[in-house]
Amino acid sequence: MTVKVLYFARLREELGRDGEQAELPAEGCTVAGLWENLHGEPPPQRLMTAVNQSQAGPDTPVRDGDEVAFFPPVTGG
Amino acid sequence: MTVMIHHEDFDPWDALRAAEQGIPVEARGAASVFVGRMRDFNEDDTVTGLFLEHYPGMTEQELERIVEAAQQRWPLLGVHVAHRVGEVRPGDALVLVATWSAHRAAARDACSDILERLKHEAPFWKRERLADGSSRWVERNTPG
């Protein structure tokens, strides 16, 4: 399955890219599993995530065609 | 209820006057307003500019979700939330939260709740430029 991955702010700068297409072997993946598949380690502790532009957690399922975003804690206002 | 993302400098008082138009004046006994502007200092350093990044699409949806939650909780006549993105200079308005209700407690409490949730939940990130030319991502909100 194919997933659109986005990175924001400091994370985008550290990784040197604002996103990528992830090709995953099968259904049944989670947000944390997607990160591990792409980066070879568990997601950093303070990382925030969204699936299809809604807040998500590490255990949120990821499906074919989803947009998954990873970003640092937010600092608006 | 309106949620606005401004890519250029905006006047919060003009935005407020415009937002108020749609609410019957005889009913709105109370308005509560918060305007946040960019400071020229942070953590003992002089800050000369700010870049505000957002997540187009999700940011608007999160703001709408926060406003809808407030509308469920308090009897509000109107809500206007505006937030700046892009290159910001000291003194520019960053955020406007305005709530209207028949009575002061609902207006005041909803305004405060929307602002605090916005600061902790809506996807915005600040990168500040310092006087020596360096820049850094802001890692956390000020406590209050």
Backbone of each chain as ProteinMPNN parsed JSONL, in Angstrom:
{"seq_chain_A": "MTVKVLYFARLREELGRDGEQAELPAEGCTVAGLWENLHGEPPPQRLMTAVNQSQAGPDTPVRDGDEVAFFPPVTGG", "coords_chain_A": {"N_chain_A": [[0.84, -1.201, 0.0], [0.305, 2.337, -0.491], [1.364, 5.293, 1.109], [1.034, 8.737, 1.881], [3.442, 10.74, 3.262], [4.099, 13.375, 5.535], [6.253, 15.962, 6.781], [6.87, 18.433, 9.287], [8.078, 21.716, 10.257], [10.715, 21.827, 12.658], [11.323, 19.122, 12.448], [11.058, 18.628, 9.696], [13.207, 20.134, 8.771], [15.364, 18.81, 10.008], [15.227, 16.294, 8.82], [15.569, 16.977, 6.232], [13.686, 17.043, 4.205], [10.284, 17.581, 3.047], [8.461, 15.62, 2.97], [7.364, 12.316, 1.854], [6.658, 9.484, -0.297], [5.458, 6.544, 1.007], [5.999, 3.143, 0.615], [4.386, 0.406, 1.692], [4.44, -2.972, 2.892], [1.993, -4.405, 3.537], [-1.512, -4.331, 4.569], [-2.643, -3.222, 7.865], [-0.882, -1.709, 9.26], [0.455, 0.637, 11.705], [0.638, 4.081, 12.917], [3.024, 4.394, 14.409], [4.378, 2.14, 13.474], [4.699, 2.796, 10.798], [6.494, 4.97, 10.977], [8.704, 3.613, 12.04], [9.241, 1.841, 9.985], [10.126, 3.637, 8.046], [12.265, 4.995, 9.231], [13.748, 3.293, 10.781], [13.751, 3.075, 13.534], [11.998, 3.409, 16.74], [9.358, 5.926, 16.989], [10.327, 9.297, 17.983], [9.911, 10.534, 21.384], [8.367, 12.988, 21.896], [7.015, 13.44, 19.605], [4.351, 14.535, 17.487], [1.379, 13.422, 15.796], [-0.663, 13.049, 12.826], [-3.406, 11.646, 11.088], [-4.774, 11.732, 7.957], [-5.241, 14.465, 8.361], [-6.319, 14.655, 10.907], [-5.849, 14.605, 14.434], [-3.744, 12.036, 15.697], [-2.626, 8.958, 17.249], [0.197, 6.865, 18.285], [-0.772, 4.28, 17.891], [-2.758, 4.47, 16.034], [-4.425, 3.202, 13.194], [-3.055, 2.843, 9.868], [-3.943, 3.269, 6.517], [-4.144, 2.249, 3.043], [-3.493, 4.903, 0.847], [-3.724, 6.906, 2.725], [-2.96, 10.101, 4.33], [-0.298, 10.846, 6.249], [0.98, 12.707, 8.884], [3.886, 13.907, 10.538], [5.057, 15.733, 13.296], [6.71, 18.285, 15.387], [5.946, 19.274, 18.867], [3.294, 21.697, 19.046], [3.319, 25.291, 18.628], [1.692, 27.616, 18.486], [-0.305, 30.676, 18.556]], "CA_chain_A": [[0.0, 0.0, 0.0], [1.054, 3.591, -0.587], [0.951, 6.307, 2.081], [1.702, 10.031, 1.724], [3.991, 11.146, 4.566], [4.485, 14.791, 5.599], [7.014, 16.397, 7.952], [6.752, 19.875, 9.476], [8.891, 22.52, 11.175], [12.081, 21.373, 12.957], [11.464, 17.752, 11.934], [11.278, 18.768, 8.247], [14.582, 20.606, 8.574], [16.31, 17.766, 10.425], [15.203, 15.185, 7.856], [15.968, 17.513, 4.935], [12.615, 16.868, 3.209], [8.982, 17.89, 3.638], [7.595, 14.449, 2.935], [7.749, 11.236, 0.947], [5.673, 8.418, -0.501], [5.932, 5.317, 1.649], [5.439, 1.883, 0.096], [4.387, -0.549, 2.804], [4.153, -4.307, 2.382], [0.626, -4.932, 3.659], [-2.426, -3.62, 5.466], [-2.444, -3.556, 9.271], [0.204, -0.892, 9.805], [0.067, 1.742, 12.584], [1.448, 5.29, 12.772], [4.362, 4.091, 14.937], [4.971, 1.166, 12.557], [5.09, 3.529, 9.589], [7.725, 5.703, 11.309], [9.784, 2.64, 12.209], [9.534, 1.338, 8.639], [10.845, 4.669, 7.28], [13.432, 5.558, 9.91], [14.513, 2.216, 11.397], [13.734, 3.137, 15.006], [10.682, 3.864, 17.203], [9.21, 7.377, 16.877], [10.766, 10.08, 19.145], [8.862, 10.636, 22.41], [7.467, 14.146, 21.873], [6.476, 13.585, 18.257], [2.895, 14.546, 17.321], [1.03, 12.804, 14.518], [-2.019, 13.193, 12.314], [-3.774, 10.807, 9.947], [-5.784, 12.44, 7.156], [-5.42, 15.795, 8.936], [-6.904, 14.611, 12.248], [-4.877, 14.151, 15.424], [-3.666, 10.584, 15.805], [-1.64, 8.458, 18.207], [1.09, 5.854, 17.705], [-1.493, 3.042, 17.554], [-3.779, 4.718, 15.006], [-4.143, 2.419, 11.983], [-2.755, 3.539, 8.611], [-4.474, 2.481, 5.4], [-3.71, 2.65, 1.698], [-3.978, 6.212, 0.404], [-3.786, 7.876, 3.831], [-1.947, 11.143, 4.497], [0.169, 10.77, 7.636], [1.904, 13.803, 9.167], [4.674, 13.87, 11.78], [5.526, 17.089, 13.605], [7.059, 18.554, 16.784], [4.881, 19.94, 19.611], [2.86, 22.925, 18.37], [3.676, 26.505, 19.381], [0.979, 28.765, 17.919], [-0.92, 31.627, 19.471]], "C_chain_A": [[0.877, 1.254, 0.0], [0.474, 4.623, 0.378], [1.728, 7.586, 1.811], [2.15, 10.502, 3.111], [4.437, 12.595, 4.499], [5.265, 15.062, 6.885], [6.926, 17.911, 8.056], [7.816, 20.422, 10.43], [10.288, 21.918, 11.398], [12.348, 19.966, 12.391], [11.756, 17.765, 10.429], [12.721, 19.188, 7.976], [15.603, 19.523, 8.915], [16.379, 16.626, 9.406], [15.599, 15.648, 6.451], [14.934, 17.296, 3.834], [11.254, 17.124, 3.866], [8.009, 16.721, 3.553], [8.122, 13.392, 1.993], [6.556, 10.298, 0.747], [6.241, 7.168, 0.152], [5.214, 4.125, 1.015], [5.523, 0.851, 1.216], [3.899, -1.906, 2.305], [2.683, -4.721, 2.448], [-0.233, -4.021, 4.519], [-2.08, -3.975, 6.912], [-1.315, -2.781, 9.905], [-0.369, 0.168, 10.751], [0.978, 2.941, 12.295], [2.885, 5.017, 13.24], [5.1, 3.118, 14.009], [5.459, 1.818, 11.276], [6.403, 4.276, 9.821], [8.921, 4.736, 11.369], [10.222, 2.076, 10.854], [10.4, 2.341, 7.857], [12.185, 5.034, 7.899], [14.225, 4.525, 10.718], [14.598, 2.258, 12.913], [12.344, 3.609, 15.453], [10.58, 5.388, 17.111], [9.715, 8.103, 18.125], [9.595, 10.375, 20.078], [7.882, 11.799, 22.231], [6.831, 14.388, 20.509], [4.943, 13.616, 18.27], [2.58, 13.993, 15.932], [-0.412, 13.092, 14.133], [-2.213, 12.216, 11.167], [-4.942, 11.484, 9.242], [-6.229, 13.737, 7.84], [-6.233, 15.813, 10.228], [-5.852, 14.067, 13.207], [-4.933, 12.638, 15.58], [-2.634, 10.215, 16.85], [-0.786, 7.385, 17.554], [0.357, 4.593, 17.241], [-2.58, 3.238, 16.497], [-3.441, 3.926, 13.741], [-3.89, 3.309, 10.755], [-3.207, 2.643, 7.46], [-3.975, 3.044, 4.072], [-4.324, 4.001, 1.321], [-4.031, 7.269, 1.486], [-2.688, 8.934, 3.715], [-1.558, 11.147, 5.971], [1.205, 11.866, 7.867], [2.591, 13.585, 10.505], [5.17, 15.281, 12.044], [5.866, 17.258, 15.077], [5.87, 19.175, 17.526], [4.579, 21.321, 19.023], [3.097, 24.138, 19.269], [2.987, 27.739, 18.799], [0.494, 29.724, 18.989], [-0.035, 32.825, 19.75]], "O_chain_A": [[2.03, 1.229, 0.432], [-0.741, 4.805, 0.456], [2.929, 7.545, 1.545], [1.332, 10.645, 4.019], [5.076, 13.008, 3.531], [4.985, 14.481, 7.933], [6.91, 18.604, 7.039], [8.364, 19.712, 11.272], [10.964, 21.544, 10.44], [13.446, 19.668, 11.922], [12.597, 17.006, 9.947], [13.373, 18.667, 7.071], [16.588, 19.341, 8.199], [17.446, 16.065, 9.159], [15.923, 14.832, 5.588], [15.271, 17.357, 2.652], [11.082, 16.917, 5.067], [6.869, 16.818, 4.008], [9.192, 13.545, 1.404], [5.589, 10.317, 1.507], [7.377, 6.779, -0.121], [3.988, 4.107, 0.898], [6.616, 0.471, 1.634], [3.055, -1.984, 1.412], [2.176, -5.329, 1.505], [0.256, -3.063, 5.118], [-1.319, -4.911, 7.161], [-0.834, -3.15, 10.976], [-1.531, 0.556, 10.624], [1.946, 2.84, 11.543], [3.843, 5.367, 12.551], [6.302, 3.259, 13.787], [6.499, 1.444, 10.732], [7.308, 4.232, 8.989], [9.992, 5.009, 10.826], [11.409, 1.862, 10.609], [11.291, 1.947, 7.104], [13.137, 5.348, 7.184], [15.268, 4.857, 11.281], [15.416, 1.561, 13.513], [11.59, 4.151, 14.645], [11.6, 6.075, 17.149], [9.554, 7.584, 19.23], [8.446, 10.459, 19.646], [6.678, 11.61, 22.399], [6.187, 15.413, 20.287], [4.308, 12.828, 18.971], [3.395, 14.079, 15.014], [-1.266, 13.342, 14.984], [-1.301, 11.984, 10.373], [-5.97, 11.773, 9.855], [-7.415, 14.061, 7.89], [-6.774, 16.851, 10.608], [-5.066, 13.189, 12.852], [-6.006, 12.035, 15.594], [-1.854, 11.062, 17.287], [-1.014, 7.029, 16.397], [0.802, 3.917, 16.313], [-3.248, 2.28, 16.108], [-2.305, 3.969, 13.267], [-4.456, 4.396, 10.638], [-2.911, 1.448, 7.418], [-3.459, 4.159, 3.998], [-5.529, 4.207, 1.463], [-4.351, 8.423, 1.199], [-1.644, 8.712, 3.1], [-2.389, 11.417, 6.838], [2.193, 11.952, 7.138], [1.976, 13.142, 11.475], [5.649, 15.954, 11.132], [5.393, 16.499, 15.923], [4.889, 19.564, 16.892], [5.479, 22.024, 18.564], [3.081, 24.036, 20.495], [3.616, 28.785, 18.635], [0.836, 29.6, 20.165], [-0.421, 33.715, 20.508]]}, "seq_chain_B": "MTVMIHHEDFDPWDALRAAEQGIPVEARGAASVFVGRMRDFNEDDTVTGLFLEHYPGMTEQELERIVEAAQQRWPLLGVHVAHRVGEVRPGDALVLVATWSAHRAAARDACSDILERLKHEAPFWKRERLADGSSRWVERNTPG", "coords_chain_B": {"N_chain_B": [[-19.775, 31.72, 13.061], [-16.37, 32.08, 12.461], [-13.236, 31.184, 11.036], [-10.019, 32.211, 10.368], [-7.084, 32.26, 8.389], [-4.362, 34.291, 8.153], [-2.132, 35.444, 5.744], [-0.75, 37.743, 5.479], [0.042, 40.814, 7.26], [-2.514, 41.713, 9.563], [-5.26, 43.727, 10.771], [-6.43, 43.406, 13.904], [-8.579, 44.732, 15.117], [-10.108, 45.763, 13.058], [-10.902, 43.348, 11.939], [-12.424, 42.376, 14.001], [-14.546, 44.235, 14.162], [-15.759, 43.686, 11.711], [-16.489, 41.006, 12.047], [-18.361, 41.211, 14.041], [-20.58, 42.251, 12.856], [-22.484, 40.385, 11.941], [-23.911, 39.6, 14.162], [-26.749, 39.995, 16.151], [-27.132, 43.129, 17.627], [-28.668, 43.732, 19.842], [-28.753, 41.432, 21.264], [-26.212, 40.651, 22.026], [-24.836, 40.748, 24.848], [-22.337, 40.485, 25.927], [-18.927, 40.633, 25.027], [-15.872, 39.002, 24.513], [-12.441, 39.401, 24.117], [-9.329, 38.399, 22.807], [-6.173, 39.504, 21.896], [-3.181, 38.647, 20.499], [0.154, 39.61, 20.119], [3.314, 39.747, 18.356], [6.168, 39.616, 20.362], [9.26, 41.467, 20.977], [11.161, 40.077, 22.291], [12.356, 37.014, 23.777], [12.882, 34.482, 26.112], [15.07, 35.927, 27.292], [16.421, 36.869, 25.035], [16.836, 39.128, 22.259], [14.432, 39.314, 19.771], [14.11, 39.438, 16.329], [12.438, 38.749, 14.267], [9.909, 36.462, 13.016], [9.069, 33.27, 11.804], [6.143, 31.779, 10.913], [4.911, 28.665, 10.675], [2.422, 26.517, 9.211], [-0.031, 23.85, 8.846], [-1.503, 23.509, 6.079], [-4.962, 23.104, 5.636], [-5.227, 21.001, 7.7], [-4.746, 22.709, 9.87], [-6.809, 24.664, 9.71], [-9.019, 22.954, 10.022], [-8.583, 21.964, 12.627], [-8.818, 24.318, 14.136], [-11.497, 24.88, 13.643], [-12.668, 22.667, 14.841], [-11.983, 23.098, 17.539], [-13.382, 25.455, 18.038], [-16.009, 24.557, 17.592], [-16.265, 22.754, 19.71], [-16.238, 24.533, 21.852], [-18.584, 25.897, 21.328], [-20.433, 23.921, 21.838], [-20.23, 23.771, 24.55], [-20.666, 26.269, 25.745], [-23.192, 28.878, 25.696], [-22.962, 30.497, 22.93], [-23.055, 33.403, 20.86], [-21.551, 34.183, 18.772], [-18.342, 33.515, 17.224], [-15.013, 34.383, 16.507], [-12.008, 33.48, 15.093], [-8.715, 34.217, 14.362], [-5.562, 33.734, 12.805], [-2.164, 34.38, 12.268], [0.164, 33.538, 9.653], [3.397, 32.797, 8.126], [6.018, 35.218, 7.384], [6.689, 37.212, 10.113], [6.729, 40.315, 11.887], [8.037, 42.027, 14.817], [5.459, 43.278, 16.888], [3.429, 42.833, 15.065], [0.115, 41.484, 14.711], [-0.584, 38.266, 15.975], [-2.511, 36.436, 16.787], [-6.056, 36.312, 17.08], [-8.783, 35.988, 19.153], [-12.179, 35.995, 19.529], [-15.225, 36.144, 21.269], [-18.78, 36.078, 21.529], [-21.562, 36.51, 23.635], [-24.645, 36.259, 25.532], [-24.098, 36.748, 28.152], [-21.426, 37.551, 30.513], [-19.773, 35.473, 31.637], [-19.861, 33.194, 29.966], [-18.849, 34.243, 27.563], [-16.26, 35.092, 28.329], [-15.073, 32.751, 29.466], [-15.211, 30.954, 27.321], [-13.616, 32.24, 25.426], [-11.104, 32.167, 26.632], [-10.734, 29.373, 26.818], [-10.736, 28.567, 24.11], [-8.446, 29.896, 23.202], [-6.377, 28.706, 24.773], [-6.586, 26.011, 23.993], [-6.07, 26.248, 21.294], [-3.371, 27.005, 21.383], [-2.171, 24.676, 22.268], [-3.032, 22.6, 20.643], [-3.531, 23.22, 17.914], [-1.997, 22.978, 14.712], [0.618, 24.883, 14.472], [3.811, 26.343, 14.084], [6.628, 28.046, 15.418], [9.438, 29.78, 14.246], [12.051, 31.557, 15.394], [13.918, 34.525, 14.681], [17.006, 35.802, 15.716], [18.809, 38.649, 17.109], [21.5, 38.369, 16.447], [21.498, 37.18, 13.999], [21.124, 34.472, 13.904], [18.8, 31.639, 14.025], [16.032, 29.923, 15.576], [13.888, 27.148, 16.41], [10.917, 27.551, 18.236], [10.366, 25.828, 21.157], [8.436, 25.396, 23.099], [5.316, 26.581, 24.513], [4.834, 29.707, 26.288], [4.112, 29.757, 29.832], [1.818, 31.259, 30.493]], "CA_chain_B": [[-18.432, 31.285, 13.463], [-15.397, 32.168, 11.376], [-11.844, 30.875, 11.296], [-9.258, 32.845, 9.282], [-5.619, 32.221, 8.387], [-3.86, 35.472, 7.436], [-0.752, 35.313, 5.253], [-0.157, 39.079, 5.573], [-0.334, 41.532, 8.481], [-3.939, 42.066, 9.626], [-5.644, 44.575, 11.896], [-7.431, 42.618, 14.65], [-9.763, 45.533, 15.466], [-10.939, 45.773, 11.844], [-11.467, 41.999, 11.821], [-13.419, 42.283, 15.061], [-15.719, 45.019, 13.739], [-16.414, 42.97, 10.609], [-17.077, 39.766, 12.57], [-19.489, 41.566, 14.914], [-21.721, 42.69, 12.048], [-23.5, 39.356, 11.765], [-24.538, 39.193, 15.425], [-27.715, 41.037, 16.535], [-26.54, 43.962, 18.669], [-29.521, 43.732, 21.033], [-28.585, 40.155, 21.989], [-24.83, 40.409, 22.494], [-24.552, 41.454, 26.088], [-20.935, 40.375, 26.322], [-17.903, 40.216, 24.067], [-14.565, 38.82, 25.121], [-11.483, 39.471, 23.01], [-7.905, 38.284, 23.073], [-5.28, 39.812, 20.777], [-1.781, 38.337, 20.789], [1.097, 40.183, 19.145], [4.684, 39.256, 18.477], [7.088, 40.381, 21.214], [10.622, 41.553, 20.422], [12.086, 39.352, 23.164], [11.927, 35.694, 24.237], [13.946, 33.804, 26.872], [16.192, 36.865, 27.483], [17.062, 37.266, 23.781], [16.098, 40.025, 21.373], [13.935, 38.591, 18.594], [13.896, 40.436, 15.273], [11.418, 38.286, 13.326], [9.344, 35.152, 13.315], [8.407, 32.578, 10.698], [5.075, 30.932, 11.447], [4.547, 27.591, 9.738], [1.204, 25.792, 9.566], [-0.326, 22.656, 8.05], [-2.712, 23.934, 5.358], [-6.006, 22.074, 5.674], [-5.42, 20.509, 9.069], [-4.805, 23.836, 10.814], [-8.175, 25.216, 9.668], [-9.934, 21.953, 10.605], [-8.38, 21.921, 14.079], [-9.412, 25.54, 14.71], [-12.963, 24.71, 13.593], [-13.019, 21.656, 15.859], [-11.859, 23.744, 18.845], [-14.5, 26.405, 18.151], [-17.247, 23.783, 17.733], [-16.293, 22.219, 21.078], [-16.625, 25.647, 22.736], [-20.008, 26.193, 21.074], [-21.211, 22.883, 22.533], [-20.091, 23.903, 26.002], [-21.183, 27.562, 26.21], [-24.186, 29.47, 24.78], [-22.278, 31.588, 22.234], [-23.751, 34.022, 19.728], [-20.588, 34.282, 17.667], [-16.927, 33.28, 17.526], [-14.096, 34.666, 15.409], [-10.617, 33.132, 15.405], [-7.807, 34.532, 13.254], [-4.17, 33.459, 13.146], [-1.203, 34.794, 11.245], [1.252, 32.632, 9.261], [4.4, 33.43, 7.259], [7.043, 36.056, 8.018], [6.035, 38.134, 11.042], [7.647, 41.256, 12.528], [7.594, 42.416, 16.164], [4.319, 44.194, 16.89], [2.34, 42.306, 14.226], [-0.847, 40.616, 15.393], [-0.384, 36.832, 15.717], [-3.744, 35.677, 17.011], [-7.245, 37.003, 17.585], [-9.915, 35.132, 19.539], [-13.293, 36.817, 20.017], [-16.464, 35.387, 21.52], [-19.923, 36.891, 21.918], [-22.61, 35.753, 24.32], [-25.565, 37.147, 26.248], [-23.561, 37.035, 29.488], [-19.966, 37.66, 30.537], [-19.023, 34.262, 31.99], [-19.743, 32.332, 28.78], [-17.952, 34.892, 26.599], [-14.906, 35.115, 28.871], [-14.552, 31.387, 29.628], [-15.034, 30.348, 25.989], [-12.467, 32.903, 24.792], [-9.907, 31.621, 27.27], [-10.634, 27.957, 26.458], [-10.349, 28.464, 22.692], [-7.054, 30.332, 23.089], [-5.471, 27.704, 25.348], [-6.594, 24.803, 23.155], [-5.361, 26.619, 20.059], [-1.927, 27.02, 21.632], [-1.655, 23.331, 22.53], [-3.534, 21.576, 19.728], [-3.566, 23.586, 16.49], [-0.659, 22.87, 14.136], [1.411, 26.069, 14.122], [5.167, 26.274, 14.658], [7.334, 29.329, 15.319], [10.903, 29.795, 14.167], [12.374, 32.968, 15.652], [15.223, 35.044, 14.271], [17.59, 36.594, 16.795], [19.548, 39.838, 16.682], [22.813, 38.011, 15.889], [21.316, 36.569, 12.683], [20.789, 33.042, 14.011], [17.372, 31.39, 14.23], [15.759, 28.684, 16.335], [12.48, 26.783, 16.561], [10.388, 27.688, 19.592], [10.081, 24.444, 21.551], [7.257, 25.276, 23.958], [4.557, 27.804, 24.795], [5.021, 30.316, 27.603], [3.083, 29.179, 30.71], [0.554, 32.006, 30.539]], "C_chain_B": [[-17.492, 31.396, 12.264], [-13.997, 31.867, 11.89], [-11.046, 31.406, 10.108], [-7.766, 32.606, 9.478], [-5.155, 33.413, 7.55], [-2.404, 35.251, 7.032], [-0.011, 36.649, 5.283], [-0.615, 39.707, 6.884], [-1.827, 41.874, 8.445], [-4.208, 42.906, 10.858], [-6.74, 43.852, 12.684], [-8.694, 43.406, 14.958], [-10.681, 45.668, 14.26], [-11.648, 44.426, 11.697], [-12.616, 41.813, 12.813], [-14.715, 43.013, 14.673], [-16.499, 44.282, 12.66], [-17.138, 41.73, 11.139], [-18.339, 40.05, 13.38], [-20.764, 41.872, 14.129], [-22.854, 41.664, 12.014], [-24.262, 38.998, 13.03], [-25.481, 40.313, 15.874], [-27.225, 41.823, 17.758], [-27.348, 43.931, 19.969], [-29.273, 42.492, 21.901], [-27.203, 40.034, 22.629], [-24.49, 41.279, 23.699], [-23.084, 41.455, 26.442], [-20.064, 39.956, 25.145], [-16.604, 40.059, 24.826], [-13.554, 38.669, 23.993], [-10.077, 39.244, 23.53], [-7.141, 38.602, 21.795], [-3.853, 39.522, 21.22], [-0.901, 38.919, 19.701], [2.482, 39.605, 19.38], [5.5, 40.197, 19.35], [8.444, 40.512, 20.526], [11.636, 40.911, 21.363], [11.49, 37.993, 23.504], [13.118, 35.036, 24.929], [15.214, 34.659, 26.929], [16.909, 37.277, 26.197], [16.181, 38.252, 23.025], [15.716, 39.249, 20.118], [13.563, 39.623, 17.53], [12.812, 40.022, 14.282], [11.0, 36.874, 13.669], [8.822, 34.568, 12.011], [7.396, 31.62, 11.306], [4.638, 29.932, 10.391], [3.212, 26.983, 10.174], [1.029, 24.613, 8.62], [-1.621, 22.971, 7.312], [-3.738, 22.811, 5.301], [-6.238, 21.619, 7.104], [-5.545, 21.663, 10.045], [-6.221, 24.412, 10.87], [-9.163, 24.249, 10.33], [-9.819, 21.882, 12.124], [-9.007, 23.139, 14.746], [-10.938, 25.413, 14.728], [-13.433, 23.724, 14.663], [-12.999, 22.278, 17.259], [-13.027, 24.705, 19.074], [-15.82, 25.65, 18.351], [-17.378, 23.208, 19.146], [-16.716, 23.306, 22.062], [-18.111, 25.975, 22.567], [-20.923, 25.165, 21.742], [-21.292, 23.167, 24.032], [-20.708, 25.189, 26.536], [-22.2, 28.109, 25.204], [-23.609, 30.701, 24.072], [-23.116, 32.104, 21.064], [-22.839, 34.134, 18.518], [-19.178, 34.009, 18.154], [-16.118, 33.678, 16.295], [-12.68, 34.336, 15.869], [-9.774, 33.447, 14.172], [-6.389, 34.257, 13.717], [-3.289, 33.807, 11.968], [-0.253, 33.641, 10.921], [2.232, 33.405, 8.388], [5.395, 34.251, 8.053], [6.365, 37.153, 8.839], [7.095, 39.037, 11.67], [7.135, 41.616, 13.928], [6.477, 43.465, 16.083], [3.171, 43.724, 16.029], [1.394, 41.465, 15.083], [-0.583, 39.167, 14.984], [-1.698, 36.071, 15.791], [-4.847, 36.596, 17.535], [-8.284, 35.944, 17.925], [-10.996, 36.051, 20.099], [-14.533, 35.951, 20.164], [-17.555, 36.354, 21.956], [-20.975, 35.991, 22.568], [-23.549, 36.761, 24.991], [-24.941, 37.598, 27.572], [-22.049, 36.87, 29.541], [-19.228, 36.342, 30.774], [-18.81, 33.374, 30.765], [-18.751, 32.936, 27.791], [-16.498, 34.768, 27.061], [-14.311, 33.699, 28.943], [-14.307, 30.72, 28.268], [-13.818, 30.943, 25.296], [-11.169, 32.308, 25.326], [-9.671, 30.161, 26.868], [-10.162, 27.785, 25.009], [-8.879, 28.826, 22.53], [-6.088, 29.25, 23.598], [-5.433, 26.434, 24.498], [-5.883, 25.061, 21.837], [-3.854, 26.502, 20.258], [-1.346, 25.615, 21.789], [-2.045, 22.286, 21.488], [-3.449, 21.931, 18.247], [-2.154, 23.571, 15.904], [-0.1, 24.198, 13.597], [2.782, 25.878, 14.769], [5.893, 27.581, 14.398], [8.842, 29.101, 15.222], [11.311, 31.25, 14.332], [13.795, 33.305, 15.214], [15.74, 35.968, 15.364], [18.448, 37.715, 16.224], [20.896, 39.484, 16.042], [22.703, 37.279, 14.547], [20.977, 35.082, 12.73], [19.271, 32.874, 14.141], [17.182, 30.069, 14.948], [14.253, 28.44, 16.371], [12.086, 26.978, 18.019], [9.891, 26.309, 20.012], [8.825, 24.309, 22.404], [6.59, 26.632, 24.132], [4.989, 28.391, 26.133], [3.88, 29.833, 28.496], [1.781, 29.999, 30.76], [0.787, 33.487, 30.381]], "O_chain_B": [[-17.78, 30.874, 11.187], [-13.623, 32.234, 13.004], [-11.361, 31.086, 8.962], [-7.246, 32.733, 10.587], [-5.511, 33.53, 6.377], [-1.558, 34.919, 7.862], [1.21, 36.687, 5.132], [-1.532, 39.211, 7.539], [-2.343, 42.281, 7.404], [-3.494, 42.82, 11.857], [-7.857, 43.699, 12.189], [-9.773, 42.823, 15.055], [-11.902, 45.685, 14.413], [-12.834, 44.368, 11.375], [-13.631, 41.185, 12.51], [-15.817, 42.487, 14.831], [-17.729, 44.248, 12.678], [-18.263, 41.439, 10.73], [-19.267, 39.242, 13.407], [-21.874, 41.77, 14.653], [-24.031, 42.022, 12.053], [-25.173, 38.172, 12.982], [-25.059, 41.466, 15.968], [-26.939, 41.236, 18.802], [-26.794, 44.083, 21.057], [-29.541, 42.495, 23.102], [-27.051, 39.382, 23.662], [-23.94, 42.374, 23.58], [-22.624, 42.329, 27.178], [-20.409, 39.058, 24.376], [-16.269, 40.88, 25.68], [-13.768, 37.917, 23.042], [-9.674, 39.808, 24.548], [-7.425, 38.039, 20.738], [-3.374, 40.088, 22.203], [-1.168, 38.748, 18.512], [2.782, 39.056, 20.44], [5.532, 41.407, 19.124], [8.748, 39.759, 19.601], [12.835, 41.167, 21.251], [10.269, 37.83, 23.52], [14.229, 35.034, 24.398], [16.308, 34.168, 26.647], [17.92, 37.976, 26.267], [14.955, 38.223, 23.129], [16.557, 38.612, 19.485], [12.804, 40.556, 17.79], [12.315, 40.861, 13.532], [11.623, 36.187, 14.479], [8.21, 35.272, 11.208], [7.746, 30.758, 12.113], [4.074, 30.295, 9.359], [2.908, 26.938, 11.366], [1.833, 24.402, 7.712], [-2.71, 22.737, 7.836], [-3.399, 21.68, 4.951], [-7.317, 21.824, 7.659], [-6.366, 21.607, 10.96], [-6.765, 24.623, 11.954], [-10.03, 24.664, 11.099], [-10.822, 21.756, 12.826], [-9.649, 23.02, 15.789], [-11.589, 25.79, 15.703], [-14.465, 23.927, 15.303], [-13.889, 22.019, 18.07], [-13.591, 24.76, 20.167], [-16.648, 26.046, 19.171], [-18.472, 23.179, 19.709], [-17.465, 23.036, 23.0], [-18.804, 26.289, 23.535], [-22.037, 25.486, 22.157], [-22.282, 22.848, 24.691], [-21.221, 25.209, 27.655], [-22.095, 27.844, 24.006], [-23.753, 31.821, 24.562], [-23.792, 31.339, 20.376], [-23.303, 34.174, 17.378], [-18.848, 34.232, 19.319], [-16.492, 33.348, 15.169], [-12.21, 34.836, 16.891], [-10.084, 32.997, 13.069], [-6.043, 34.51, 14.871], [-3.636, 33.553, 10.814], [0.098, 32.857, 11.802], [1.947, 34.523, 7.959], [5.598, 34.019, 9.245], [5.563, 37.926, 8.314], [8.21, 38.598, 11.952], [5.937, 41.521, 14.194], [6.555, 44.414, 15.303], [2.038, 44.163, 16.229], [1.81, 40.822, 16.047], [-0.383, 38.871, 13.806], [-1.971, 35.187, 14.979], [-4.604, 37.517, 18.315], [-8.626, 35.107, 17.09], [-10.747, 36.802, 21.042], [-14.848, 35.133, 19.299], [-17.292, 37.326, 22.664], [-21.237, 34.876, 22.117], [-23.277, 37.961, 25.013], [-25.223, 38.695, 28.054], [-21.459, 36.153, 28.732], [-18.174, 36.11, 30.181], [-17.712, 32.862, 30.548], [-17.908, 32.226, 27.242], [-15.62, 34.39, 26.285], [-13.173, 33.482, 28.527], [-13.318, 30.01, 28.089], [-13.065, 30.221, 24.643], [-10.256, 31.989, 24.564], [-8.535, 29.763, 26.608], [-9.295, 26.958, 24.725], [-8.146, 28.149, 21.809], [-5.106, 28.924, 22.932], [-4.368, 25.848, 24.306], [-5.176, 24.193, 21.325], [-3.147, 25.965, 19.404], [-0.176, 25.384, 21.484], [-1.459, 21.204, 21.448], [-3.308, 21.041, 17.408], [-1.22, 24.086, 16.519], [-0.316, 24.569, 12.444], [2.894, 25.323, 15.862], [5.797, 28.157, 13.315], [9.433, 28.348, 15.996], [10.958, 32.089, 13.504], [14.726, 32.511, 15.35], [15.005, 36.812, 15.876], [18.77, 37.737, 15.036], [21.383, 40.222, 15.185], [23.71, 36.81, 14.017], [20.59, 34.497, 11.719], [18.547, 33.849, 14.343], [18.059, 29.206, 14.932], [13.452, 29.375, 16.363], [12.834, 26.613, 18.926], [9.09, 25.692, 19.31], [8.211, 23.242, 22.44], [7.203, 27.68, 23.932], [5.454, 27.666, 27.012], [2.796, 29.53, 27.997], [0.729, 29.433, 31.055], [-0.165, 34.267, 30.396]]}, "name": "protein", "num_of_chains": 2, "seq": "MTVKVLYFARLREELGRDGEQAELPAEGCTVAGLWENLHGEPPPQRLMTAVNQSQAGPDTPVRDGDEVAFFPPVTGGMTVMIHHEDFDPWDALRAAEQGIPVEARGAASVFVGRMRDFNEDDTVTGLFLEHYPGMTEQELERIVEAAQQRWPLLGVHVAHRVGEVRPGDALVLVATWSAHRAAARDACSDILERLKHEAPFWKRERLADGSSRWVERNTPG"}
